[in-house]
Amino acid sequence: MFGPKVKLSKELFDRVRKYADIAGYSSVDEFVSHALEKELEFIGEADSEEEIRKKLQGLGYLS
């Protein structure tokens, strides 16, 4: 499962690595992929673009 790369700050990467280890993930990539899949699943439950915008705003992704 290789694709485009995403850059993270060192501080964020270190935090993600810590939580991935604690949760038993085999890698940071696996943890990040799982976390993103869960977020997208939640957002994807919206029926319209406006609902998606509201969910993203509620999660703090949009202001």
BELCOR-V292172 format. One record per pair of residues at least 12 apart in sequence whose C-alpha atoms are under 10 Angstrom apart, sorted by the first residue. I is the first residue (numbers start at 1). J is the second residue. Records with the same first field share a line. If there is no record, write none. Layout:
# BELCOR-V292172
I: J / J
This chain:
# BELCOR-V292172
1: 29 / 30 / 33
2: 29
5: 29
13: 28
14: 28
15: 28
16: 28 / 29 / 31 / 32
17: 29 / 31 / 32
19: 31
20: 32
39: 56 / 59
40: 56
42: 55 / 56
43: 55 / 56 / 59
